[in-house]
Amino acid sequence: MTSTLEALASLRAFAGRRPPLPDGAVATRRALERLRALLYETPVPPAEAELERLRRRLLALFAAGRGEEVKPAELRRACWLLWDEGEPAGDAIPGLVEAILAQAARNPRTLRNLVHCWILARDADRASHRRVGTELARLVAASEDPRLGWARIAATEIDLFEAPRAANRLAHALLTGPQEVDELLARYGLADPVRAVSGFLERTQAACARHWPGLARRGDAERILDRLLGFALHEGRLRFDTRRAELASGLLAAWLDGPPPAEPLQRRVQHFLLDRLGDPRLRPARWSGVDPRATALFRSWLARASLRAFFEIIREFALDHQWRYRERFWMACLERGAIADAWLALARDVRRAARTVEDLRGAFGELSGGVDPRHAVILMRIGDLVFCEWSHNGRLRAWPVSWPRAPKLGRSHYSGDELKSDSLVFPDGGLRDGLVHGGAESGRWQARAAQFLRERVGLDLYPRDYMP
């Protein structure tokens, strides 16, 4: 079979050149294409209603001790009942597994159906699945059916029918192997549209997520991550959306302890999770089941991205020499792990500067009502307080999260007036004033803000932390 496929590949390459292929070569190419389709033909399941009728008939016959009356065609179709979600599942019908295995030993079509359904099965911990896997390893090795060539290769190279071991071995090859991901899946018969979303590949993705934290600090981590994320997608969507929590937890687990990721890795993971799961502040249901520590880490990444975007906006729109002092102060808070969350609100002109908020993937609110179209604010949650920092000459304000008028992070719209409401008093300030950013070069406003943070949330900041 390998030589046939190599010949097919060569003929395809030749077909793209000039002059055109002679008629004989065209006919040969078409014959090879038909042969390839035959070799990789996917078994087609019976209709659901037909399967339910078959389930009832098999249950009645085997329960009455009349299993010998089951027709060969019925046993071929019964492969789809073995590990399905019907009641009862086929493997719970006494004698059915044995009858199918006996027929598979002498009937290639039944064997192909059984191999296909074994790969599709979601629950590899069932005793029947393990037992059938052991038998399939023997039957496939002995079979000369060319349409099972991919299964023989997979059984030899990754122990296909040893489910846990095979998933781990394939995961390792997908992450670190020399072959392209799509080529590897095709080699093992797993690029087929049905097997591409099989239970076997679902377990393989889980293994990839477990392996990733141990590979994330390697020198070739970017390549490994690209392979992992490429495998996690199928036809432009998550291959297994119901396992998204497991995938997100695995991707982020690499940095729950120890130093933060390199910038390219963080951006790649951040963009992937925002695109596929959404912002956890806006779509919490999509993040249900993700390790809470991983979710908190991701929110801190978004807080950093919001701060960076905010100061990029300031550099573009505010032209205020004080901003390097404000940036240093808030980045010091972020580096100390004090900013649990952050959210941007942008006025009209700033929203149009899309390049400044690329990392946020649209996760910000609109700002209007008594504001300049070039204004922006950033809301930050530190401890049990919400801070509001303005671009241009706006004042710094803070509210307890519990106050009804404290702005809520994650909203789609804010008015300028609501973000200038009465707030907490900063040291040496008045009730309605907020904090004016005066004396930045000498650290005057920073010292007042640092004292406020020390008294309110127990965060100690010193001039060496916040002065440029």
ABEGO torsion letter per residue (X at the ends): XAAAAAAAAAAAAAAABOBBBBAAAAAAAAAAAAAAAAAABBBBBBBAAAAAAAAAAAAAAAAAGAAAABBAAAAAAAAAAAABABOBBAAABBGAAAAAAAAAAABAAAAAAAAAAAAABABAABAAAAAAAAAAAAAAAABABAAAAAAAAAAAAAGAABAAAAAAAAAAAAAABABBAAAAAAAAGAABAAAAABAAAAAAAAAAAAAAAAAAABAAAAAAAAAAAAAABBGGBBABAAAAAAAAAAAAAAAABEBBBBAAAAAAAAAAAAAAAEBAAABAAAABGBBAAAAAAAAAAAAAAAAAAAAAAAAAAAGBAAAAAAAAAAAAAAAAGABABBBBBBBAAAAABAAAAAAAGGBBBBBBGGBBAABBBBBBBBEABBBBBBBEABBBBBBBAABAABBBBGBABBBAAAAABBBBBBBGBBAAAEBBBBGAAAGAAAAAAAAAAAAAAGBBBBAAAABX
